[in-house]
Amino acid sequence: MAKLWNLLTARHYQGLTQDELAARSKVSRTAIANIESGRNNAKPGTAKALADALGYEIWQLMSDDKNDLRKQVVKSNGFA
């Protein structure tokens, strides 16, 4: 099971609602809400589906350092 510390931040960076992420990832909105709130951890397949839907690597969602995501966003926008 994976603790996805940065899931909420990554979703916000992508400008997605929980419903939109659920549709992209095929993970239920309830599961996403529970993972974002820390009530549940993500199973490996769920973590991969969420990371793929958001365009990140799983390790970036698992990191407790939000700078990992900021660096990726800056790099993907051509600023690095």
C-alpha positions in Angstrom: 0.0 0.0 0.0 1.3 3.5 -0.9 0.8 6.7 0.9 0.2 9.3 -1.9 1.2 12.5 0.0 1.1 14.6 -3.2 -2.1 13.3 -4.8 -4.2 16.4 -3.9 -1.5 18.8 -5.0 -1.0 17.0 -8.3 -4.7 17.0 -9.0 -4.9 20.7 -8.3 -1.9 21.4 -10.5 -3.7 19.6 -13.3 -6.9 21.6 -12.6 -9.0 18.5 -12.1 -11.9 17.8 -9.8 -12.1 14.4 -8.0 -14.8 13.4 -10.4 -12.6 14.2 -13.4 -9.7 12.3 -12.0 -11.9 9.4 -11.3 -13.1 9.3 -14.9 -9.5 9.5 -16.3 -8.1 6.9 -13.9 -11.0 4.6 -13.5 -10.6 4.9 -9.7 -13.7 5.8 -7.8 -14.2 9.4 -6.5 -14.7 7.9 -3.0 -11.4 6.1 -3.2 -9.6 9.3 -4.4 -11.2 11.3 -1.5 -10.1 8.7 1.0 -6.5 8.6 -0.3 -6.3 12.4 -0.4 -7.5 12.7 3.1 -5.1 10.0 4.4 -7.9 7.7 5.5 -6.7 5.0 3.1 -3.5 4.2 1.3 -3.5 3.3 -2.4 -2.9 -0.3 -3.7 -0.1 -0.5 -6.2 -2.5 -0.7 -9.2 -4.5 2.3 -7.9 -1.4 4.3 -7.4 -0.2 3.6 -11.0 -3.6 4.4 -12.4 -3.7 7.8 -10.6 -0.1 8.6 -11.5 -0.7 7.8 -15.1 -3.9 9.8 -15.3 -2.1 12.8 -13.8 1.0 12.5 -15.9 3.4 11.9 -13.0 5.5 9.0 -11.8 4.3 7.1 -8.7 7.3 8.2 -6.7 6.4 11.9 -7.2 3.0 11.3 -5.7 4.5 9.3 -2.8 7.1 11.9 -2.0 6.3 14.1 1.0 8.2 16.9 -0.7 5.9 19.1 -2.8 8.9 20.5 -4.5 9.2 17.3 -6.5 5.9 18.1 -8.2 6.7 21.8 -8.6 10.0 20.9 -10.4 8.1 18.5 -12.7 5.5 21.2 -13.6 8.1 23.8 -14.3 10.1 21.3 -16.4 7.1 20.2 -18.4 6.2 23.8 -19.2 9.6 24.4 -20.7 10.9 26.7 -17.9 13.8 24.5 -16.8 
